[in-house]
Amino acid sequence: MEKIKNLIVGSGLSGAVLARKIAEEKKEKVLIIDRRNHIGGNVYDYKDQETNITIHKYGPHVFHTSIKEVWDFLSRFTKWHYFFYKVRAYIDGKEVNIPFNLDSLYKVFPKKIAFNLEEKLLKCYEFDTKTTILELRNSKDEDLKFLAEYIYKKVFLGYTSKQWGVDPEHIDASVSARVPIYISKDDRYFQDTYQAIPKEGYTKMVENILNHPLIELRLNVDFKEAKKELDYENLFYTGAIDEFFDYKFGKLPYRSLDIKFEKYDKEYMQSCAQMNYPNNFDFTRSVEYKYYLDEKSEKTILSYEYPCEFEEGKNERYYPIPNEENQKLYERYLQEVNEFKNIYFLGRLGDYKYYDMDKTVDRILKFAKTKEIK
Ligand SMILES: Cc1cc2nc3c(=O)[nH]c(=O)nc-3n(C[C@H](O)[C@H](O)[C@H](O)COP(=O)(O)OP(=O)(O)OC[C@H]3O[C@@H](n4cnc5c(N)ncnc54)[C@H](O)[C@@H]3O)c2cc1C
């Protein structure tokens, strides 16, 4: 048996950041393994050889955060290409800003109606604030109620039913509670302080995080096999918690995506990086990658996302399905973890939780601060 002080399973953002913290701050050796043939987990990107356009293999990733500590930490390992994400949706044949904002009103309604709605919104809410469909629904004003219904039906319902594979009539209206309406002309998708894409890509950034003399990386190694030969003192597992326990209580469900990439003999196909299709086609959104790093090519590459169920061996775990039943199942697994004093479950798969990249890093930075790591 090979003796290992710290074993990390998974070289995604979680595993990489933790490896760096242990190596740098504890000054201890770390072995990090991944069953894929590349580092980076789901933020892995690569250059398309023909066009030199950077592609995100597991779906489009735009970094945004207001957590300065996360920004500062990652900035040690990458230079940034500052990038404000613009997302539009095709609604009634028009390209409409998402989140829905004051300009969106004028895209979909006749000028008179749009003006009336804008006036009413500005009367009820301060400029540069956000409200939600739910709030507008509860308004006493019939016009604002109408606006809430319009956005619910045209922007939210179709997209959500495709995303989660649920018939529109089975989507509880309360789920739309948090869908924002922006009382502003700000057409950025995020309003975080820091918004950018790593200049040389996410893979390079993760490679730099892992580049430390105390960190050893082994790819194409599945924990299932490796554990037979590794005697570890501490195990940090960023893979799926149910898989670790051989699904003894059942499988934690995930939503997956069939991502289809298309190359076109055209300089640009879309007016912005992401286009949503709430009411047309089977895909939810299309993304034109060259926008992210402002890459120049006579050709362009888009991806189209077709949501589907997760099936092991067939596709990837993407989105945990948040409901009470699944949370209970996850907690049953978590109780098993308490049996071990030296095993920690982390990351989106270990925690069975959707984390944006910044929350992923934040989770690990906070974890590393605790005294738990022996
Ligand atoms: C479609 C999509 C789009 C996204 N877009 C954004 C975005 O625009 N902005 C944003 O902030 N966030 C985005 N995210 C979230 C982002 O992908 C996550 O925050 C991040 O990837 C989480 O990293 P992780 O290390 O926890 O998990 P992962 O990246 O999944 O890493 C886990 C690693 O563990 C390995 N592994 C698992 N089991 C084993 C095993 N048994 N043995 C060996 N290795 C194993 C896997 O191969 C994998 O490499 C998006 C997520 C999805 C699904």
The ligand as a MOL file (V3000), in Angstrom:
LIG
                    3D

  0  0  0     0  0            999 V3000
M  V30 BEGIN CTAB
M  V30 COUNTS 53 58 0 0 0
M  V30 BEGIN ATOM
M  V30 1 C -23.8460 23.7470 -17.4890 0
M  V30 2 C -23.1930 24.4960 -16.3540 0
M  V30 3 C -22.8120 25.8050 -16.5450 0
M  V30 4 C -22.1990 26.5120 -15.4990 0
M  V30 5 N -21.8960 27.8140 -15.7110 0
M  V30 6 C -21.3710 28.5380 -14.7030 0
M  V30 7 C -21.1040 29.9310 -14.8850 0
M  V30 8 O -21.3260 30.5030 -15.9610 0
M  V30 9 N -20.5850 30.6220 -13.8340 0
M  V30 10 C -20.3100 30.0230 -12.6240 0
M  V30 11 O -19.8330 30.6960 -11.7030 0
M  V30 12 N -20.5380 28.7040 -12.4390 0
M  V30 13 C -21.0550 27.9450 -13.4360 0
M  V30 14 N -21.3000 26.5990 -13.2540 0
M  V30 15 C -20.8800 25.9470 -11.9780 0
M  V30 16 C -19.4450 25.3320 -12.0370 0
M  V30 17 O -19.3780 24.3700 -13.0580 0
M  V30 18 C -19.1180 24.6940 -10.6690 0
M  V30 19 O -19.1180 25.6950 -9.6820 0
M  V30 20 C -17.7600 23.9840 -10.5980 0
M  V30 21 O -17.4750 23.2230 -11.7380 0
M  V30 22 C -17.6960 23.0810 -9.3700 0
M  V30 23 O -16.4230 22.4740 -9.2470 0
M  V30 24 P -16.1990 21.1400 -8.4050 0
M  V30 25 O -14.7420 20.9380 -8.3210 0
M  V30 26 O -16.9740 21.2010 -7.1320 0
M  V30 27 O -16.8870 19.9780 -9.2570 0
M  V30 28 P -16.4300 19.3210 -10.6370 0
M  V30 29 O -15.9820 20.3620 -11.5700 0
M  V30 30 O -17.5500 18.4470 -11.0680 0
M  V30 31 O -15.1610 18.4130 -10.2650 0
M  V30 32 C -15.2660 17.1370 -9.7130 0
M  V30 33 C -14.1610 16.2890 -10.2860 0
M  V30 34 O -14.1210 15.0360 -9.5640 0
M  V30 35 C -13.8330 14.0070 -10.4630 0
M  V30 36 N -14.3240 12.7490 -9.8960 0
M  V30 37 C -15.5820 12.4530 -9.5160 0
M  V30 38 N -15.6510 11.2020 -9.0270 0
M  V30 39 C -14.4000 10.6820 -9.1050 0
M  V30 40 C -13.8320 9.4270 -8.7550 0
M  V30 41 N -14.5680 8.4350 -8.2280 0
M  V30 42 N -12.5110 9.2440 -8.9570 0
M  V30 43 C -11.7440 10.2260 -9.4870 0
M  V30 44 N -12.2360 11.4400 -9.8330 0
M  V30 45 C -13.5480 11.6690 -9.6410 0
M  V30 46 C -14.5650 14.4230 -11.7370 0
M  V30 47 O -14.0070 13.7620 -12.8640 0
M  V30 48 C -14.3570 15.9160 -11.7510 0
M  V30 49 O -13.2140 16.2820 -12.4830 0
M  V30 50 C -21.9550 25.8840 -14.2530 0
M  V30 51 C -22.3550 24.5600 -14.0650 0
M  V30 52 C -22.9840 23.8860 -15.0840 0
M  V30 53 C -23.4520 22.4780 -14.8520 0
M  V30 END ATOM
M  V30 BEGIN BOND
M  V30 1 1 1 2
M  V30 2 1 2 3
M  V30 3 2 2 52
M  V30 4 2 3 4
M  V30 5 1 4 5
M  V30 6 1 4 50
M  V30 7 2 5 6
M  V30 8 1 6 7
M  V30 9 1 6 13
M  V30 10 2 7 8
M  V30 11 1 7 9
M  V30 12 1 9 10
M  V30 13 2 10 11
M  V30 14 1 10 12
M  V30 15 2 12 13
M  V30 16 1 13 14
M  V30 17 1 14 15
M  V30 18 1 14 50
M  V30 19 1 15 16
M  V30 20 1 16 17
M  V30 21 1 16 18
M  V30 22 1 18 19
M  V30 23 1 18 20
M  V30 24 1 20 21
M  V30 25 1 20 22
M  V30 26 1 22 23
M  V30 27 1 23 24
M  V30 28 2 24 25
M  V30 29 1 24 26
M  V30 30 1 24 27
M  V30 31 1 27 28
M  V30 32 2 28 29
M  V30 33 1 28 30
M  V30 34 1 28 31
M  V30 35 1 31 32
M  V30 36 1 32 33
M  V30 37 1 33 34
M  V30 38 1 33 48
M  V30 39 1 34 35
M  V30 40 1 35 36
M  V30 41 1 35 46
M  V30 42 1 36 37
M  V30 43 1 36 45
M  V30 44 2 37 38
M  V30 45 1 38 39
M  V30 46 1 39 40
M  V30 47 2 39 45
M  V30 48 1 40 41
M  V30 49 2 40 42
M  V30 50 1 42 43
M  V30 51 2 43 44
M  V30 52 1 44 45
M  V30 53 1 46 47
M  V30 54 1 46 48
M  V30 55 1 48 49
M  V30 56 2 50 51
M  V30 57 1 51 52
M  V30 58 1 52 53
M  V30 END BOND
M  V30 END CTAB
M  END
